[in-house]
Amino acid sequence: MNVGVAHPPIVKTLRWPDETATQAFAADLAKCPALHLAFIELHGDLGAGKTTLVRHILRSLGVAGRVKSPTYAVVEPYELPDLNVWHFDFYRFSDPREWEDAGFRDIFASPGLKLAEWPEKAVGFLPLADLVISLEALDDDLRQVTLTAQTPTGVALLQATSPAPL
């Protein structure tokens, strides 16, 4: 994660016609070595597909077993042989003291992948995201996806998911 290393944002818009496209995107992302040190924010309304995307990323990284939404726990950690992953859901986050009490500052300072749903609920606490993924449900299956790379790590992630030149 590149805390405070700003990069001119690079924006790309995609359309995922179905969940298979979401799964393919996640698989491409999981192959990128930069993902192991990334912080990714996920934006979108309820039902836009944020948790579904996280599940596909985690599965592509080798997480077995149930992948649950951390809506009530705020964070779900996953330990892989060569990678620590934290899946945050700040939807119910309301008390800034919780940030310190839960050790989130230490988590964000440590190596590993951080995925955060509802990051707008923790504004002022989160570092600059490497990649911002905004999902919009256009119908039951179709998603419009806006990817914004904000750091060199984010650019590497964006390039890993897109063979087209940026």
N, C-alpha and C positions, 0 to 999 in steps of 0.2 A: 504494500500500500504506500502510495506516495503522498503522505500528509503534507499539505501546504505547497505542493509542487504544481502550480497551475500550468496549464497547457492550453493553447487556443482550442476551444471546443470543436470537435468534428462531429457532425450530426448525420445520421443515416436513417432513412425510414424504410421499413419492410412491411410486408403483409404476409401473415401466416394464415393460410386458408383453413387449417385444421390443426388438431393436436399433434399430428405426425410432423408437421413443420416446426412446431415448438420443440418437439423431441430432437429433431435434426439440428436445430440451432443450439440446443443445450449440449449435444454431443460434440459439435464443433468447438464450442466454448471450452468444454472440459479437456480438450486436447491441447489447449494453449498453455504453455508453462507459466505465463504471466498470471493465470488465474489463481495460482497458489499464493499470491501476495496481494490479491485484489480486494477492493471494497466496492460492491455493486449495490446501488439503490434501485429498488423496484417501485414504480409508481403506477397507479391505476385504481379505478373504482372497485368496489366489492364485486367479485365475479369476473374481473378482467383477465385473470389467469396468472397472477403473481405467484401464488403458492404452487400452482401446477408447473410453472417454469422452474421454480426452485427444486421441486421433486425430480424433474427430469435432469437438472444439473447434478443433483446429488446421486441419482442413479447412474448417470454417465461417469461420475467419479468413483463409483464402486460401493456406494452405501447400500447395504442390504437391509432387509427388514422394513418395518413401518416408518414412513417419513410423515411426521405429523406437523400441523401448523402450530407455531409457538404463540398463538394469540393470547393465551392466558399465562403462559410461563414467560413471555417476552423473548426468551432465547432458547434455542435447542442446539446443543453442541454435538458435533459428529467427529469422531477420531478415526482417521484412516491411517494406514501404515506410514505414509509420507506427507500427510496433510491434516491440519485441524481446520474444521469448518464450523462457523457459527451462523445460524439462521435466526435473524431477529424479526420480530413483528411488533412494531411500536404502536399498533392501533390503540391499545389500552394504556399506553404510557402517559402519565399525567403528572408525576411527581419528580421534579429534577433531583431530589435526594436519592431517588431510586437508582439513578445513573451511577453515583458513587458507591452506594450500598451494594449494588449488584456486581461491582467490579468491571463495568463496561469499559471504563477508561483503560484498564489493564488489557482487556481483550483486544480493543482496537489498536493498542500499542504492540501487540504480539504478532508474530508471523502467522499467516493462514488466510483463508478465504472468509470474508464477511459478506453476507447477503442480508439486506435490510428492506423489509416491507414497511410501508407507512413511515418513511424517514422524516416526512414533514412534521410528525408529532415529536421529534427529537431534535428539531432545529436548534443550533447553538451548542450542541453536544457532539455531533458527528463531525468527523474530518471530511475533507473534500472526497467525494466518491470518484473512483477511477472511471467507472462507467455507470451511467444512469439509463435505466431501461423503463420506458413509459409504455404501458399497454392500454389499448382502447378496444373494447369489444364492439365490433360493428354488427354482429349478429351472434347466434349461438356458437358458431365455430370460428368465424373470421375475426382476426385480430390485426389492428394496425399497431405497429411497434416503432417507437422512435428511440434510437440508440444515440446517446451523447457521450463521447469520450472526452474526459476532462484532464487527463494526465497521460504521460507516455505509456503507462500500464494500460490505461483505457484504450489508447490507440492500438496497442498490440492485440488486445481482446477483440476490438472491432475488426481489425484486419484478419484475425483468425476465423471470424464468422462470415467473412465476405471476400471472395476471390477477386472481386472488382477493385481496381485502384481507387484510393480515397481522394 
